[in-house]
Amino acid sequence: MAKSKKASASKSAKMVYYFGQTKTEGKGKAKALLGGKGLNLAEMTSIGLPVPPGFTITTEVCDGYYKNGEKLPAGLMDEIQKAVVTLEEELDKKFGDDDNPLLVSVRSGAAVSMPGMMNTILNLGLNDVSTEGLAKATKNERFAYDAYRRLINMYGDVVKGLAHHDFEVAFDKVKKKYKVTEDTEVPAEGLKELCEAYKAVYKKGTGEDFPQDPVFQLQLAVEAVFGSWNADRAISYRRIESAKGNTEIGNLIGTAVNVQAMVYGNMGDDSGTGVGFTRDPNTGQNKFYGEFLINAQGEDVVAGIRTPSPVSEMGKWDKAAHKELMEIKKTLETHYKEMQDIEFTIEKGKLFMLQTRTGKRNGIAAVKIACDMVKEGLITEKDAVLRVPASDLTHCLLPSFKPTARNAADVLCRGLNASPGAAVGKLAFTAHDARERFELGENVILVRRETSPEDVEGMSAAVGILTSTGGATSHAAVVARGWGKCCVAGASDVEINEKAKTIVVNGRKFTAKDTISLDGTTGEVMAGEVETQEPKLSGDFAKLMVWADKYRTMGIRTNADSPADAKRARAFGAEGIGLCRTEHMFFEADRIIHIRAMILADAEDDRRAALKKLLPFQRKDFEGIFKAMAGCPVTVRLLDPPLHEFLPHEAAAQKEMAAELGVKPAEIKKRSEALHESNPMLGHRGCRLSVTYPEILEMQVQAIVEASINCAKKKIDAQPEIMIPLVGTAAELRILREKVEETIAKTVAAKKFEGKLNILIGTMIEIPRACLTANEVAEYADFFSFGTNDLTQMTFGYSRDDVGGFLPDYIEHKIVPVDPFQSLDQTGVGQLVDMGVAKGRSVKGKLKVGICGEHGGDPASIDFCNRAGLDYVSCSPFRVPIARLAAAQAALSQK
Amino acid sequence: MAKSKKASASKSAKMVYYFGQTKTEGKGKAKALLGGKGLNLAEMTSIGLPVPPGFTITTEVCDGYYKNGEKLPAGLMDEIQKAVVTLEEELDKKFGDDDNPLLVSVRSGAAVSMPGMMNTILNLGLNDVSTEGLAKATKNERFAYDAYRRLINMYGDVVKGLAHHDFEVAFDKVKKKYKVTEDTEVPAEGLKELCEAYKAVYKKGTGEDFPQDPVFQLQLAVEAVFGSWNADRAISYRRIESAKGNTEIGNLIGTAVNVQAMVYGNMGDDSGTGVGFTRDPNTGQNKFYGEFLINAQGEDVVAGIRTPSPVSEMGKWDKAAHKELMEIKKTLETHYKEMQDIEFTIEKGKLFMLQTRTGKRNGIAAVKIACDMVKEGLITEKDAVLRVPASDLTHCLLPSFKPTARNAADVLCRGLNASPGAAVGKLAFTAHDARERFELGENVILVRRETSPEDVEGMSAAVGILTSTGGATSHAAVVARGWGKCCVAGASDVEINEKAKTIVVNGRKFTAKDTISLDGTTGEVMAGEVETQEPKLSGDFAKLMVWADKYRTMGIRTNADSPADAKRARAFGAEGIGLCRTEHMFFEADRIIHIRAMILADAEDDRRAALKKLLPFQRKDFEGIFKAMAGCPVTVRLLDPPLHEFLPHEAAAQKEMAAELGVKPAEIKKRSEALHESNPMLGHRGCRLSVTYPEILEMQVQAIVEASINCAKKKIDAQPEIMIPLVGTAAELRILREKVEETIAKTVAAKKFEGKLNILIGTMIEIPRACLTANEVAEYADFFSFGTNDLTQMTFGYSRDDVGGFLPDYIEHKIVPVDPFQSLDQTGVGQLVDMGVAKGRSVKGKLKVGICGEHGGDPASIDFCNRAGLDYVSCSPFRVPIARLAAAQAALSQK
């Protein structure tokens, strides 16, 4: 019986992994299992770095905790007990000892770093008895009671959810009694009294005594860490990250818990604590970038309460520790071949590594670090291409201030250059306010003393963030950098009055109605609106683009409707236009009147007469675009929107239009009403217009052909591709292709053109039925271009104009992992794309296939497109570099 | 060289098939090749029936004619020449002979009968010389010139498109000259003059002399028949038939041409012509049903110009011929095992069969004939089931007049009972008028002297058809019967004044504003509206239904929202409710106020309070439906439409609602505007409502559960199935299923119910993505029900409310073969259904799957559903018998 019981127990997964001198069980295990922090503690231990020993409780346990109705799984506490015993033996300390007690920290650590989101408890193991033991062992009573009061406070806050305020009131009372202002000035006696006062706060708030059993403390702490996994702010952070395309974060099953022997940076002036990056996360410079505080615990640095000193000055204080840290930087980068984000503590002159992880950086730094590491021989070109998150290239493409405008700017003060970029907006004083005004279309800058996880929604909504306290590793700085959002932190000259909604900077007052400009690259805060400029695309950026182009296999085109857009996209590296919408061309003042006249016409002849007036405009547009894209294909989509979009709906505008056209307003109203549709998205638009009004198609094709002929005469290599939108049946394309071919022939004949025109005729695949019958449709198509915007609308049954009513709820409830209009739904819509490609190519092996929905600029979607075998993606000009890099990453990672 | 040429010639398909004593080349060939008429002429010849010899030009030649730019294919005229020679030899007559000339008829004949649609030419071969020859041979100059003038008239009309009117004017002149009123009274001399006059009309109209070469006449006639294949009226007929689900007609490649030696029913009083059915096509009675005219050509009967005598009286005139005809009836039915529609001619006492084909009949007759033929041992039960067109069962389900109302009715006159049923409507005098008023929602009865193919659109729009001339086989009668539309023909007491838009019946005048009632079963025309009643479903109908139920494998459910509908459907044989829409229940006056209050509420509590008031109504509704469907499953769909559908949009109605609810009208306007959606079809509706407002789902589920408990207490076997609509992701169903389960448990606990409730929870599959991810969705579904209305909308990208703008054009251009909302698009939407079934069952082998879109009552769609492996179809109560039969046919034909 005993044997079979044991066998069945051994079957269940190991829940606790030890790391230390005794053994390092977690080395080489999966990050998904141990979390990033846990795995890295094991790794660092295994490569000989000074890491306080401890153990990691797996993410599977967290998953089990939730599946088990928020209860710890059976057997967990036994495994923890065993690990604690090993720890006690290794350190020769005992939990709750009255002589030399073992103290531990308890920290969360998921597989993906979530800064500031998860709860941490320090000094666990202290109770009334062991605090005395700690005082004895450290010969420092003040330190011991300071640690104890911190534990009670943190424990009350994190495990029991008590208000921090009550503890502060108690602390203030003690400080008053001892007539001091700083925490550090309170004597040991005062801290002893404070511990009693804190225990009273704890009892008052919870109805229980502060737990004295260290193992019970540990159990509740582990539960609290697990509990924090589903706290609102954690869910909110994951949601925002997911929405930005971070699919990894959506797949997390929970957090691990790291229990680690405490070391103390607050044991006196020979102790300290710091955090840092092995390279500069803003610029990418290969220079340790960090901050430290003397006689402090690590949380003090991150929380931004005291302003720390840069690590570059650490040598002045402790040369040996600084030297060791610089050696560790090298060891870590050689081991991980990546820039690291570390936490360290110096306890009485001895350096301990508490954490390492891949360092977050903005796109500019990411590009530089990748290029530098190739130069340094640490990584290969391919690694470099794979390493820079494609979306982060936006940072390289961020605007900066115009030097002339900068020189003339009214600089109010300077803070820390926490996250680069240039931001101009009006002041918002709360996250809520920032969110609301953002939704009303306003550009706002969120101004906070310091930010906290509760602020992330508002930070996400703001164009820039300004804080008056906190350093370059404060919450505001870390989060803003992750998002590539401009941030100036610790601008201590900025006095914030949240209630009055004003800031005062060196005597000058600004309200919510005032605009300021932030330079995240220099840290300057300027009054008023300073003019911005576009970024330069040279140096490392250009090098990375060259590598990307070397390894990618898909072409990159752009969606552009004007010569200006076409030129811009070409500068960004676009190899053609994948979508040139023709309807935008009709909205200009000198054109809209003709299209309206056409819509009002009852007879085909009148429509043709109106269209004839549009022809020269269209021809000129196309000629300009063909010229800007000379030598590259230009996919022109024929008129797509329903006709009523061109008519005014308001009475006043109808009256105006009537006057212009010389008809009665009633006539316009009548026509507008006749064209009204219940669901215009599914109405009379796209190729359906060409079936009922072939004369529109004829005019557009004539314009394309005449523009091509004009180009040919000027030796400009125009490569038009005529795209027929919204095809759902092969018959539509057959009929319209015939009409296009006829019109081409007719126009060529009329122009007596004898050169060669190479015009392709294809279709936009955006209706589910077109995917399902792609083998039939392909018979009449020279190319397919997936219009995944509409395809997503129809596959999900979501009107993009109306999803506001439920999609936020859907994302929150994880009904959809991300907004399917931002990142292509590979599970559903992706099947239709795969089907469209496979069926299309089943009849035309070399059918050219691309994508021109907005997904064409989304890295995750580009990865999918590469897998689906698409020939190219097309995206907005600004996203072309991102697409180039994402395409290279897809090609390399899918090899 | 000569050899290889011959070989290559023999490779091309045979174009002409001979039938006669010499040889019968077409026996056993495909109907698709020879057309129905051509094949049957060959068949009749082969079983020894007296058929004038001739030959058939294949449908492939017609197809080739169109593919060849409307030119006859090379070699055709050679083949025709050879067949003509064989014919001349067999009959010992010669084309164009001055002694005993060969004369032929030229008739169209597609594989599917298209009554009155195609052109016919008689007496071909006559010219100035051979007419004299015919006069000699028949010793009847009057007859010969009468034949010649008919040829010139018909030829001018059909081949050259000359106006019939010009010929009539010439005829009237001759009649005036000879002072006669009837055609038959004109003497030979007059007819001779008439031929000259007709030739002059011909020359004036065409600029050419009437052709004298019989072979050339033949060639032009063949081309004319081919040309008529794509005449507007033929296209229109095929379109209407296609739209009604006749897929066979959509697959036709063209018409065959039958050239056959002429026989004459107008050679004097010992000659005659007739048409008839081997059984009564109205009642199905096993009694020859036909009409004949003495001394007339066949076209005279069909055209309805002279009123013929019933065949039952034929024995009085020619006993032998009548007896022979009755024997032929038997031979034909034994050979074809089907009721036949025949044409015959008696030439100087000798009977000739000119045509046989399967006889059209209405549903009532179809059922009786099928049942009788089983009794007679001609066919099996399975044959009987397969033979009755499922859609035609509507005829058995047609309303009749209430006997009491009938007895009291104001009978104006009696015509022929041309097509059974009861019709009540206002008078329409032109097809166009009928169509227009139909589209405005009016019930109209089309009143015409006689109908012609040009009238079919109006006939289709009318609820009934009344003609003042023409018999039971006139155009109006044949077409109306085919459609199961009530028709009274040849009501000679009705004087029609088309211009004044009045009829006068025995001195009483009726205008377009007056309502009349038609009894198609008795032929009576009644003034005013006579009350109608539902049909009885017993006798042969019941027998056929028993057979259908024996052979079908799919279940048949109904879409019903009320106990009354449920009862009706059950009487029609429904085995459950496949779709019970709950929103209709909210629109009643005493309920709408509560749902409106709910919509206006800002807070969940207020919504719950309003919903609480709706609960008793819903519970009562469900209880009634469960009771009516006791022992059968009832699929209840949770609230589906967007909330704004429940709010009034007009200012006046909003004001009224505000008064009722005690709020400001502005509040209602604001809410209504906030709920407005650009594309409500793709908006906040279906399960999306339950995700954002779970309290609505909770109220509905609570009502279902309480109703079930109440039923259980009354020993009523309620079998609710809760259907969650518009699911596009598995997560939606997972979350909502949990909520439904919770609510069930909560309600059962609150009611302290200890019995067993068997409630299934499933989903409506109506979003393409649900099909694509059906394997995920099925994890949380006890059943799937395909909502093919919405699935069609999204798969095609067609808004059903807006297709009017282009779908008619699409059907006309054959871009879609039929309206995809009427008959399921098997090519596209069908793939998604197949995928949904296969993927769903891949994770749940026995997943119950049905369909509840309107396609569930369409025979072609039911055939598809059976192939797709669905467990049941659900349709409107009235279509349940049709679905039962169609399901049996699908099961039998797919075996």
Interface residues (C-beta under 8 A of the other chain):
Chain A: E677 S678 N679 P680 M681 L682 G683 H684 R688 V691 T692 L726 G728 T729 A731 E732 I735 E766 I767 P768 R769 L772 T773 E776 D790 Q793 M794 T795 F796 G797 Y798 S799 D801 D802 G805 F806 D809 Y810 H813 K814 I815 V816 D825 T827 G828 V829 Q831 L832
Chain B: E677 S678 N679 P680 M681 L682 G683 H684 R688 V691 T692 L726 G728 T729 A731 E732 I735 E766 I767 P768 R769 L772 T773 E776 D790 Q793 M794 T795 F796 G797 Y798 S799 D801 D802 G805 F806 D809 Y810 H813 K814 I815 V816 D825 T827 G828 V829 Q831 L832
